[in-house]
Amino acid sequence: MKAIQMTEQGGPEVLELVEVPDPVAGPGQVLIRVTAASVNFSDVMRRRGDDYPVPTPSPFTPGAEVAGTVAALGEGVDGPAVGTRVFALVGADASGGYAELALAHAPSVIPVPAGLDDDAAAGIVVAGLGATLMLTQSLSLTSGQSVFIPAAAGGVGGYAVQIAKLLGAGPVIAGASTAAKREIAAALGADHVIDYTAADWAEQVRELTGGSGVDAALEMTGGARLAQTLSTLAPFGKMVVYGSVSGEVGTLDEQAIKPWLYDPAPNQSVLGFNLGPWFASRLPVAGAALQQLVGWVASGQLQVTVSQAFPLAEAAEAHRLLEKGATTGKLVLKP
């Protein structure tokens, strides 16, 4: 089969289209013929060699989630039946989703809801479930609470804006870097949209909440943005950090730490988020959240946006665009 493989970490050019043996479904596994593979920023991080909670072997095929049809069932697996349209988490080892065929553990394989195409289904789990768990579990966001969501026209951000509105949050303040992206965030339901590359973006967030700050915030840029986002929180506010697209570790100096913890402490919380441990240690909660997410999608309450589909051979170009922040919605690869 054809697959994208990397034998070293580095720039997008390390992603090469190669021929590799077809994988075979082992006990408890499902073999999926891939029709769409989601491109996530976690793939970029593993390609670059950023700090990542799971070791990256060599050679390695990126891709954590796919949609397609069931090609074969391993020993002990009763379904879904061969030919069923499914989406799934893959890539637990060196065999990821940027390929014509991919292996998934049976519990992670879910039939695609009626009315949802494969391109959209491919990006539900990492971005959609990540946003769902961050808002409903990590932040415990409830009706009437205010929230700031950065990169609101992107994969996670686009889901988060819509989910926050479904939960009754408000105001939902979205951050986006261009006018076109701000229009997308507004169309997804954000109550206010700001240019969060502006020097005074944190002050704008506070002004939009009458000076009190937001009850909840997401952060995924790293560097100085960590302290800036912390400064937007209201007393008892919570911030969830789910990545560092800049590649820079977020830092807090004395000027940020003193009002947070000592001056006197406003009872604010900063939480880290990683999707993997939810499946390893909180599987019932993750499963229930995924069911809720799929229900929202199937009912039409939540819009899944795929901005661009690339041939599998153009994986490097998809990475370049995602890394530059030049995309909206989800990107997928088409084997």
C-alpha positions as CSV (number, residue, x, y, z in Angstrom):
1,M,0.0,0.0,0.0
2,K,1.0,3.7,-0.3
3,A,1.7,5.5,2.9
4,I,3.4,8.7,4.1
5,Q,6.5,7.8,6.2
6,M,9.2,9.7,8.0
7,T,12.6,8.2,9.0
8,E,13.8,11.4,10.7
9,Q,12.2,14.4,12.4
10,G,12.4,17.8,10.9
11,G,10.6,20.0,8.4
12,P,7.6,19.0,6.2
13,E,10.1,17.6,3.6
14,V,10.7,14.6,5.8
15,L,7.3,13.3,4.9
16,E,7.7,10.9,2.0
17,L,5.2,8.8,0.0
18,V,6.4,5.2,0.0
19,E,5.2,1.7,-0.7
20,V,5.0,-0.5,2.4
21,P,3.4,-3.9,3.1
22,D,-0.3,-4.0,3.8
23,P,-1.0,-4.2,7.6
24,V,-2.9,-7.2,8.9
25,A,-5.6,-7.0,11.6
26,G,-4.4,-8.8,14.7
27,P,-6.5,-9.9,17.7
28,G,-8.8,-7.1,18.8
29,Q,-8.0,-4.9,15.8
30,V,-10.0,-3.6,12.8
31,L,-8.3,-3.0,9.4
32,I,-9.7,0.2,7.8
33,R,-9.5,1.1,4.1
34,V,-8.8,4.8,4.5
35,T,-10.8,7.4,2.5
36,A,-9.8,10.4,4.6
37,A,-7.1,11.0,7.2
38,S,-7.3,14.0,9.5
39,V,-4.3,16.3,9.7
40,N,-3.8,17.5,13.3
41,F,-1.3,19.8,14.9
42,S,-0.1,16.9,17.0
43,D,1.1,15.3,13.8
44,V,3.2,18.5,13.1
45,M,4.6,18.3,16.7
46,R,5.7,14.7,16.2
47,R,7.2,15.5,12.8
48,R,9.2,18.4,14.2
49,G,10.4,16.5,17.2
50,D,8.7,18.7,19.8
51,D,8.2,17.4,23.3
52,Y,5.4,14.8,22.9
53,P,4.0,12.4,25.5
54,V,4.3,9.4,23.2
55,P,7.6,8.3,21.7
56,T,7.9,8.5,17.9
57,P,9.5,5.4,16.4
58,S,11.4,5.3,13.1
59,P,10.2,4.7,10.5
60,F,6.9,6.3,11.4
61,T,3.6,7.0,9.6
62,P,1.8,10.0,11.1
63,G,-2.0,10.3,11.5
64,A,-4.1,9.7,14.6
65,E,-7.6,9.5,13.1
66,V,-9.2,8.3,9.9
67,A,-12.5,7.6,8.2
68,G,-13.1,4.8,5.7
69,T,-14.6,1.4,5.4
70,V,-13.9,-1.8,7.4
71,A,-11.6,-4.0,5.3
72,A,-11.1,-6.9,7.8
73,L,-11.7,-7.9,11.4
74,G,-9.1,-9.4,13.6
75,E,-9.6,-12.4,15.9
76,G,-12.2,-11.8,18.6
77,V,-13.8,-8.8,16.9
78,D,-17.5,-9.1,15.9
79,G,-18.0,-5.8,14.1
80,P,-18.6,-3.4,12.6
81,A,-19.1,-5.6,9.6
82,V,-16.7,-5.5,6.6
83,G,-17.8,-2.7,4.3
84,T,-19.3,-0.5,7.1
85,R,-18.3,3.2,7.0
86,V,-16.5,4.1,10.2
87,F,-14.2,6.6,11.8
88,A,-11.6,5.7,14.3
89,L,-8.4,6.6,16.3
90,V,-5.3,4.9,14.8
91,G,-1.6,5.3,15.0
92,A,-0.9,3.8,18.4
93,D,2.4,2.5,17.0
94,A,4.4,3.1,13.8
95,S,1.3,2.5,11.6
96,G,-0.7,5.7,11.4
97,G,-3.5,7.1,9.3
98,Y,-1.6,8.8,6.5
99,A,-2.0,5.6,4.4
100,E,-4.3,3.6,2.2
101,L,-4.9,1.1,5.1
102,A,-4.8,1.6,8.9
103,L,-5.2,-0.5,12.0
104,A,-7.5,0.6,14.9
105,H,-8.3,-1.1,18.2
106,A,-11.9,-2.3,17.9
107,P,-13.4,-0.1,20.8
108,S,-12.3,3.0,19.0
109,V,-14.1,2.2,15.7
110,I,-17.4,3.9,15.3
111,P,-19.9,3.8,12.5
112,V,-20.3,7.1,10.6
113,P,-23.6,8.8,11.4
114,A,-26.0,9.1,8.4
115,G,-25.6,12.3,6.5
116,L,-22.0,12.8,7.5
117,D,-19.4,12.4,4.8
118,D,-16.0,10.7,5.4
119,D,-14.0,13.9,5.2
120,A,-15.9,15.4,8.1
121,A,-16.0,12.2,10.1
122,A,-12.2,11.8,9.9
123,G,-11.7,14.9,12.1
124,I,-14.3,14.3,14.8
125,V,-12.3,12.6,17.5
126,V,-9.1,14.6,18.2
127,A,-10.5,18.0,17.6
128,G,-14.2,17.5,18.4
129,L,-13.8,15.2,21.4
130,G,-10.8,17.3,22.7
131,A,-13.0,20.4,22.6
132,T,-15.9,18.5,24.3
133,L,-13.8,17.2,27.1
134,M,-12.0,20.5,27.7
135,L,-15.2,22.4,28.0
136,T,-17.5,19.9,29.8
137,Q,-14.9,18.2,32.0
138,S,-11.8,20.2,32.5
139,L,-13.5,23.6,32.6
140,S,-17.0,22.3,33.7
141,L,-18.4,25.1,31.6
142,T,-22.1,25.9,32.5
143,S,-24.8,28.1,31.2
144,G,-24.1,31.8,31.6
145,Q,-20.4,31.5,32.1
146,S,-18.1,33.5,29.8
147,V,-15.3,31.8,27.8
148,F,-12.4,32.9,25.6
149,I,-11.5,30.6,22.7
150,P,-8.4,31.2,20.6
151,A,-7.8,30.0,17.0
152,A,-11.6,29.9,16.8
153,A,-11.6,29.3,13.0
154,G,-9.4,26.2,13.4
155,G,-10.2,22.6,14.1
156,V,-10.4,22.6,17.9
157,G,-11.5,26.2,18.1
158,G,-14.3,25.8,15.6
159,Y,-15.7,22.9,17.6
160,A,-15.2,24.8,20.9
161,V,-17.2,27.9,19.8
162,Q,-20.2,25.8,18.8
163,I,-20.0,23.5,21.9
164,A,-19.8,26.5,24.2
165,K,-23.0,27.9,22.7
166,L,-24.7,24.5,23.0
167,L,-23.8,24.5,26.7
168,G,-25.4,27.9,27.1
169,A,-22.2,29.8,27.8
170,G,-22.0,33.5,27.2
171,P,-20.5,35.6,26.2
172,V,-18.4,33.4,24.0
173,I,-15.4,35.5,23.0
174,A,-13.4,34.1,20.0
175,G,-9.9,35.0,18.9
176,A,-8.7,34.8,15.3
177,S,-5.8,36.3,13.5
178,T,-7.3,37.5,10.2
179,A,-10.5,39.2,9.1
180,A,-11.6,36.1,7.2
181,K,-11.1,33.9,10.2
182,R,-13.0,36.3,12.4
183,E,-15.9,36.1,10.0
184,I,-15.8,32.3,10.3
185,A,-15.8,32.4,14.1
186,A,-18.7,34.8,14.1
187,A,-20.7,32.6,11.7
188,L,-20.0,29.6,14.1
189,G,-21.8,31.6,16.8
190,A,-19.2,33.6,18.8
191,D,-20.8,36.5,20.6
192,H,-17.6,38.6,20.2
193,V,-14.6,38.1,17.9
194,I,-11.3,39.8,18.4
195,D,-7.9,39.9,16.7
196,Y,-5.8,38.0,19.2
197,T,-2.6,39.0,17.5
198,A,-3.3,42.6,18.5
199,A,-1.0,43.9,21.3
200,D,-4.0,44.7,23.5
201,W,-6.1,41.6,22.9
202,A,-6.1,40.6,26.6
203,E,-7.4,44.0,27.6
204,Q,-10.2,43.7,24.9
205,V,-11.3,40.4,26.5
206,R,-11.6,42.0,29.9
207,E,-13.5,45.0,28.5
208,L,-16.0,42.6,26.8
209,T,-16.7,41.1,30.3
210,G,-17.1,44.5,32.0
211,G,-13.7,44.3,33.4
212,S,-14.2,41.2,35.4
213,G,-12.5,38.7,33.0
214,V,-13.7,35.4,31.7
215,D,-14.8,32.4,33.7
216,A,-13.0,30.0,31.3
217,A,-10.3,30.2,28.7
218,L,-8.4,27.9,26.3
219,E,-4.7,28.4,25.4
220,M,-2.7,26.7,22.7
221,T,0.0,29.1,21.5
222,G,2.7,28.9,24.2
223,G,5.4,31.5,24.9
224,A,4.1,34.8,26.3
225,R,0.5,34.0,25.4
226,L,0.3,31.8,28.5
227,A,0.6,34.7,30.9
228,Q,-1.6,36.9,28.7
229,T,-4.4,34.4,28.8
230,L,-4.0,33.9,32.5
231,S,-4.5,37.7,32.9
232,T,-7.9,37.5,31.2
233,L,-9.4,35.2,33.9
234,A,-12.0,36.3,36.4
235,P,-11.8,35.3,40.0
236,F,-12.4,31.5,40.2
237,G,-11.7,31.4,36.5
238,K,-10.1,28.3,34.8
239,M,-7.6,28.0,31.9
240,V,-6.9,24.8,30.0
241,V,-3.6,24.6,28.1
242,Y,-3.8,22.0,25.3
243,G,-0.7,22.7,23.2
244,S,2.0,25.1,22.0
245,V,1.7,25.7,18.3
246,S,4.5,28.2,18.4
247,G,6.9,25.5,19.6
248,E,7.7,27.7,22.6
249,V,7.0,26.6,26.2
250,G,4.7,29.0,28.0
251,T,6.4,31.0,30.8
252,L,5.2,32.8,33.8
253,D,7.4,35.5,35.4
254,E,6.9,37.0,38.9
255,Q,4.6,39.7,37.4
256,A,2.2,37.0,36.3
257,I,2.6,34.6,39.3
258,K,2.2,37.1,42.1
259,P,-1.4,38.2,41.2
260,W,-2.4,34.6,40.4
261,L,-1.1,32.9,43.6
262,Y,-0.3,35.5,46.2
263,D,-1.7,39.0,45.8
264,P,-4.2,37.7,47.2
265,A,-4.9,34.5,45.3
266,P,-8.1,34.9,43.2
267,N,-8.8,31.2,43.2
268,Q,-7.9,30.6,39.6
269,S,-6.9,27.3,38.1
270,V,-4.5,26.4,35.2
271,L,-5.0,22.8,33.8
272,G,-3.1,20.9,31.2
273,F,-5.0,18.8,28.7
274,N,-4.0,15.7,26.7
275,L,-6.6,13.4,25.0
276,G,-4.7,10.2,25.5
277,P,-5.0,9.7,29.3
278,W,-8.8,10.1,29.0
279,F,-8.9,6.9,27.0
280,A,-6.3,5.2,29.3
281,S,-7.8,6.3,32.7
282,R,-11.2,7.8,32.1
283,L,-12.6,5.7,29.3
284,P,-16.3,5.8,30.4
285,V,-16.2,9.6,30.6
286,A,-14.5,9.9,27.2
287,G,-17.0,7.4,25.7
288,A,-20.0,9.3,27.0
289,A,-18.5,12.6,25.8
290,L,-17.9,11.1,22.3
291,Q,-21.5,9.8,22.2
292,Q,-22.7,13.3,23.1
293,L,-20.5,14.8,20.4
294,V,-21.7,12.4,17.7
295,G,-25.3,13.1,18.7
296,W,-24.8,16.8,18.2
297,V,-23.2,16.2,14.8
298,A,-25.9,13.7,13.7
299,S,-28.7,16.1,14.8
300,G,-27.2,19.0,12.9
301,Q,-26.6,21.0,16.0
302,L,-22.9,21.0,15.4
303,Q,-21.3,21.9,12.1
304,V,-18.2,20.0,11.0
305,T,-16.1,22.1,8.7
306,V,-13.5,20.6,6.4
307,S,-11.6,23.5,4.7
308,Q,-9.4,21.6,2.3
309,A,-8.6,18.0,1.2
310,F,-5.2,17.1,-0.2
311,P,-4.0,14.0,-2.1
312,L,-2.0,11.7,0.2
313,A,1.1,12.6,-1.7
314,E,0.7,16.3,-0.7
315,A,1.0,15.6,3.1
316,A,4.0,17.9,3.3
317,E,2.1,20.8,1.8
318,A,-0.8,20.3,4.3
319,H,1.7,20.4,7.1
320,R,3.3,23.6,5.8
321,L,-0.1,25.4,5.7
322,L,-1.2,24.2,9.1
323,E,2.1,25.1,10.7
324,K,1.9,28.6,9.2
325,G,-1.6,29.1,10.6
326,A,-2.9,29.6,7.0
327,T,-5.9,27.3,7.3
328,T,-9.4,27.2,8.8
329,G,-11.4,24.2,9.8
330,K,-10.0,20.7,9.3
331,L,-7.5,19.5,6.8
332,V,-7.7,15.9,5.5
333,L,-5.6,13.7,3.2
334,K,-7.2,11.5,0.6
335,P,-5.3,8.2,-0.2
